[in-house]
Amino acid sequence: MKTTNRPLVLISVMLAMFVGAVEATIVATAMPSIAADLGGFAKYSWVFSAYLLMNTVTVLIYGKLSDIFGRKPIFTFGILLFLFGSLMCGLADSMDQLILYRLIQGMGAGAVLPIATTIVGDIYSAEERAKIQGYLSSVWGISAVSGPAIGGILVATVGWEYVFWVNIPLGILALAGVLIFLQEPKRTGKPSIDYAGAILLTIGLVSLLYVLVEGGVGFEWFSATAALLISLSATAFILFVLVERKVKEPIMPFEIWRNKTILFANLVSLTTGIILISVSSYLPTYVTGVMEQPAAIAGFTLTAMSIGWPIASTLSGRLLIRIGYFRTSLAGGLFLVAGALLFVLMRPEAGPWWAALSSFVIGIGMGLTSTAFIVSIQSAVTYEKRGVATASNMFMRNLGSTIGVALLGTVLNTSLLKYFESSNKNYGLDSINSLLTVDSRADMPLEELRFLQGGLSLALQNVYAFMAVFAVVSLLLIFGLPRDKGVKKNVE
């Protein structure tokens, strides 16, 4: 009987996570150029929202299906769908098309990262996971260090389309490695799939996200449309809970949430998801539009977060063994608060180095917390629930990012509209497009340029103020984690 080749499976999993990390950063770096080319700055946040929405909706479904059918078939389906979406994104010729293809891409991405992480939990012991998860998290840094830089180069040379197409050869290699070198136990018994739960979860999240993105912009907050969407979302979530309590194989088995480690790690992941998206989505816009820096420099500021992340992740693996999950997570929470405060204090005249430092400190906090959470959650459940438990953490972070990009997009758009109204000047959200490229800024009158930059700077400062609030909430929630003295050896 063939056995799993752990080193080669690990390399394949790391490559899959590389693809996910590149996607998370390279698109954000290219978005100013994409918006300038395709237009539609008012739909800017939907490029992120569409991807995150489907990622969030499907991650729990894929996690549960991997527990039923095995990791390999679900991973294969997800990564192929992700690569197809990547191909089509590069072929989009309008913002609406790009949003549609991002939905497809996100639907596939929901399987890639959680199942890749679960595979590592399957083939390594608890003590080994503390070190290996640090390596996996460092892949986010390594790939994201190159991602924004590559994104800037691709945008400046062959075009923004290639920020999507770069995923394709890497994803194929990762898939081949998992298919060839991972051996799984045979499954017995008839599978039971929770279709009703999946549909209700989708309806609830889509309704919630849409009202958050368009509320105050596409329609008034106190309107029939908003009331209908909020009611639909609330009803769907209530029915989802009722269904999950009755079905044989729920997408979200609520008993895992009774474990304090899983509960508080996931709650913190929800808030850190908001922090992460506020940096990765809007920092390039600030550096490009307000600081007047090229795309490569904007990419560098994001790269700084991705340098801090792997450094902290590697350190986190060692700290978990020595001082335990709680103290490691607490240190990460303190760094998140410090980084958020640096963003709040950032001003245009401070230059990209201040932006990079703020990003780096956030990266340290993310690296310490994310590694600690994954290892602690996987150690808290058996093999049969490891897929859905790991997916629950990914789900909460994705949900945080989904809510965050919608909420913060609303804060950004509303702040800009109020700024324009207070000046009695006839500007709209799409006026910001002209700040995003060197050529368009050069053609603008100086007074108009400074006016629009002032509005964008003010709006983004409001975004970072919200981010700081969630950083403080993250720190407070960490105190709910059980106190421990380190990872026990030889524990499965």
N, C-alpha and C positions, 0 to 999 in steps of 0.2 A: 504494500500500500504506500502511495506517495505521501510525503509529509511536506508541510509548508516550509518554503525557503524564506525564513524570517528576514534576513538582510535584504533580499531582492524585493520582497513584499513591502518592506519599510521604505525602500527607495521609490517604489511605485506610488505608495501612499503619499510620500513627501512631494512627489512630482504632481500628484493630483491636487494637493494643498497649494502648491506653487501656482497652479492655474487659477485656483480660487483667490489667492492673494493678489495676483496680477490683475485679475478682474476687478477687485475691490479698489485698487489704487490707480490703475492706468486709465480707466474710464473717467474718473474724477479729474485727472490731470488734463485729459483731452476735451472735457465738456465745454470749456470756453470756446474752443475752436469749432466744436460740433454745433454749438448754439449760434455762433457767428455765421456758419455755413448754411445750416438748415433753418435758422430763425427760430422764433417761438420761445423767447426767454421765459414767458409766463408758464410754459410747460416744462421748464428746466427740472423742477423737482420730480416730475413724473417719470423721467428717465431712470432715476434711482428708485422711486416708489414702485414702479411696475416690476422691476427686478426683485426688490425686497419683498413685495407682496406675495408673489408666487413662491419665492424661496421660503417665506415664513409659513405659507399655507401647506406646502408640500413636505416640509422637513419632518414633521411628526408622522405623516403618512408613510414616507420612505423608511423612517426609523422603525416603525411597527412592522412594515412589510419585510424588512431585513431580518427581523426576529422570526418571522414566519417562514419565509422562503430562502433565507440565507443572504449573506452580504454581496456575493458576486453578481447574481442576476439583477438585483436592484441597483447596484453601483453601475453596472453596464448600461442599463436603460437610462439612468440619470445622466451619465456623462455623455452619451450619444445625443441626447436631447439638448444638453448644454452646448455641445459643439455645433449642432445644427443652428441653434439660436445665435451663436457667435458668428457663424457664416452669414446669416441673414441680416444681422445688425450692421455688418460692414457694407451690405448692399442697399441699405435704406437711403431713400432720397427725400425724406421728409421727417419732421419730428414725430408725427403720428405713426409712421411706419416703424421708426426706431423704438418707440414705446411698445408697440405690438410685439416686435421681435425680442425686446427685453423681457416681456412676459414669458415668452417661450424659453429664453435663456435662464431665467430665474426658476422656472419649473424644473429644469434639469439640475440646476445648481443645488436644489434642495436635497439631492441625494449625495452629491460629491463630498462635501466637507464632513457631515455627520457620520456617514458610513466609513469614510477613510479613517476618522478618529476612532470609531467603534472597532474597526479591524485591528488597530493597534491594541485596544483594550482586550481583544480576544486572544491575541498571540503572545502577550507579555504579562508577567506577574505584576502585582501591585507595586512592588519596589522598583521594578524595571520601568513601569509606566511613568513614575515620577521623573525619571531621566529622559525617557523617550518622548513624552509629551513636551518636554522642554525643547527637544530637537524639532518636533513638529511645529511648535509655535515659532521657533526660530526661522522656519521656512517662510513664514509670513514676512519676517523681516528681510530675509535674503532676497525673496522675490519682489517685495515691495521696494527694497532699495534700488533694484534694477528697474522695476516697473515704471515708476514715475519718470525716471531718466529716459528709459526706452520710449515711453509715451511721448515725452517732449521731442525726442529725436524723430520719431515716426511722424508726428504731426507736422514737424518742420520740413520733412523731406518727402516721404511717399504719401502721406495723408492719414487722417484720423481713422480711416477704415481698418487699418492694420492693427490698431489697438485691440480690435475684436478678433481678427484673424490669427494673431500670434498664439491664441489659445489652442488652435486646432492640432498642430503636430505634437505639442506637449501632452494634450489630453489623450491622444491616440496611444502614445507611449505608456502613459500611466495606466490606461485601461488594459493594454496588452500584458503588462507586468502582473497586475492583479489576477487576470484570467489564467495566466500560465503558472504562477508560483504560489497562489493561495489555495490551500486544500481545506474544505469545510466538512463538518460532520453531516451525515445524511439526515434529512428531515423526514419525520413520520407524522401521520395524522392529517386530517382534512383541514385546510386553512379556512379561517373565518375572517372576512374583511369587513371593516366598519364603514360601509359606503355612506350611510346616513350621517355619521359623525363628520366624515370628510366634506360632504356637501354643506352641512350647517356651519362648519368652521370657515369654509371659503366664503359663504354669504356674509357671515358676521364680520370677518376681517375686511372684505372688499367694501362693505357698507361703511365701516368705521373709517377706513383709510380715505375713502372718497370725500366724506364730509369734513375730515381734517384738512385735506389738501385744498378743496374748493370753498370751504366755509369762509365767508368774509371777502371772497374774491369772485368766484363764479356765482354765488348766491349768498344772501344774508344769513347770518347765524340764526336769527330768529325768523325763520321762514318755514313754509310748508315742506319744502324740499329737505331742509335740514332735519326737521322733526320726523319726516318719513324715514330718512336714512338712519337716524339714531334709533328709532323704534325698531326698524328692521334688524339692525345690528344687535340690539339688546335681546330681541326675541330669539334670534338665531343662536346667540350664546347661551341663553337659558335652556333652549331645547337641546343644544349640544351637551350641556352638563347632564341633563336628564337622560339622554341617549347613552352617554358614556358610562353611566352608572348601571345600565341594564344589559348592554351587549356583552357577548362572550369575550371578544378580543378588542377592547376599546383602543382607539388611536392614542388616547391619553389616559392610562390607568391612574386614577387619582390616588391610589394607595402609596405610590412612590413619593407623593408630595407630603406624606405624613413624616417622612424622614427629614429632620431639621437641616441636615447637610444639603440635601437636594433642594428643599424649599428656599433657604436663604441664598444659596449659590445661584439659583435661577432668578430670584428677585433682583439680586445685584447685577446679574447678567442683563436683565431687562434695562436697567438704568445705564449700564456701561455701553449698551447698544446705542442708546441715544447720544452718549458722549462721542462714541466712535464715528457715527455718521455725521455729527455736527462738524467734526474736524475734516474728515475725508471728503465730504460733499462741498463744503463752502470755503475751506482754506485756499484752494487754488483760485477761486473767484476773487477773494480778498487780495491775494498777492498779485494777480494779473490786473484786475480792474482798478483797485485802489492804489496799490504800490507801484503800478505800471511796470511790472517785471514780466519777462517772457515766460512761455510755458515751461521751459526747462528749469527755471528758478522756482516756479510754483511747484513743480514736481519735487524739487530738492527739499522744500519745506515739509512735504508729506513723507519723503524718504526719511527724514529725521525721526518721525514717529516709528517708522519701520526699523530703524537702527536700535532704538530704545527697547522695542518689543522683544527681539530675539535675545538681547543681552539679559533682560529681566527674566525671560522664559527659562533660559539656561540656568540662571541663578535660582529661579523659583523651584526647579526640580531638585536642587541640592537643599534648599531651605525647607522644603516639604519633609524631607527625611530627618532633618535636624530639629526644626522648631515647630513643625506641624502646619496644618491647613489654615488655622485661624490667624496666627501671627503673620504668615506669609501673605494672606489676603488683606490683613489690616495694613501692612506696609504698602501694598498696591493701592489701597483706597486713599492713603495719605498722598501718594504721588498723583493720583487722579485729581484730587482737590487742588494741589499745588499747580498742576498743569492748567487746570481750568481758570485759576486766578490769573495766571500769566496771559491767557487769551483775553480775559476781561480787561487787562491793563494794556493790551497791545494797541498801538497807534500807528498810522501810516508812516510817520517820520522815523519810527523805530527800525524799519527796514525788514528784509526777509530773515535776517539772523534771529530776530526776536521771535518771529513766527516759527522758525525751525526749532528754537529752544523750547518753546511752548509745546510743540508737537512731540519733541523728544521725551519730555517729562510725562506727557500723556501715554506715550508708548511704554515707558517703564511701568506705569500703573496697570496698563492693559496686560502686559506680559506676566506680571506677578499674579494678578487675579485669575486670568483665563486658564493658565496652567494648573493652578491650585484647584479651581472648580472642576475641571474635567477629571483630574485624577481622583479627587474625593468622591465625585458622583459615580464613577465607574467602580470604585472600591465598595460602594454602598449597596450594589445590586448584584444579582446573579447573571450568568451568561444569557439566560432567556429574556431578561429585561434590560440588558445592557444597551441594546440598540435604541429602544425608545427612551431610556434614561439619558443617554448621550444626546439624542435628538431633542429631548425636552430642554436641555441647556442651550443648544443651538437655536431652538425655536424661540426661547425667551430673549436671546440676544438679537435675533433677527426681528422679533416683534418690537423690541426696543428701537432698532434701527428703522423699521417700517413706520412706527408711530413718530419717531424722532424726525425723519426726513419730511413727513407730512406736517407735523406740528411746527418744526423750525422753518419749513417752507412757507407756512402760513404767517409766521412771525416776520420773515423776510419780506414777503409780498405786501403784507398789511403795513409794515413800517415804511416801505417805499411809497405806497399809495398815499399814506398820511403826509409824508414828506413833500410829495408833489402837490397835494391839495393845499398844504399850509403856505406854499410859495406862490399859489395862484398861477402856476405855469402849466402849460398843456403838454405834460409828459405821461407816458404809460410805462408799464413794466418792460416792454420790448425796447424801450430807449436804452436800457442797460446793455443791450447787445453791442452798442457802439464802444463800450469801454473795454471789450474783451480782446481786441487785437490792436497791434501797434499802428497799422495803417488807418483804421477807423478813428483812433484817438488823434492821430496826426491831422486828420481832416476836420476835426471839431474846433469851434471857437474856444478859446481858453476859459471864458466865463462859463460856457455850457459844460465843458469838461469838469471844471472844479465843482460845479453844482451837482452833477450826476455822481461824481466820486464822493462828495459829501453825503449824499443820500445813501449810496451803497455802503459806505463805511458805518454810518449810523445804524442802518438796518442789520448789518452783520454784527455790530457790537451788541445789539439786542439778542441776536442768536446766541452769542457766547455767554451772555448773562444767564440765559436759560440753561445753557450747558453747565454752568457753575452750580446752579441749584441742584441739578441731577447728580453732580459729582459729590456734593455734600450728602445727598440722600443715599448714594452708594456706600459712603463711609459709615453712615449710621446703620444701614442694613447689615453690614459685615459683622457688627456686634451680635447679631442673632445666630451666627455660626457656632456650632459646638466647639468647646475648647478641647484641644488634643495636644499630644506631645511628639507627634511625628508619624510618618508612615511606617506601619509594621512590616517587617520583612516576611517574605514567603506567604503572602496572603493573596488569595485569588478573589 
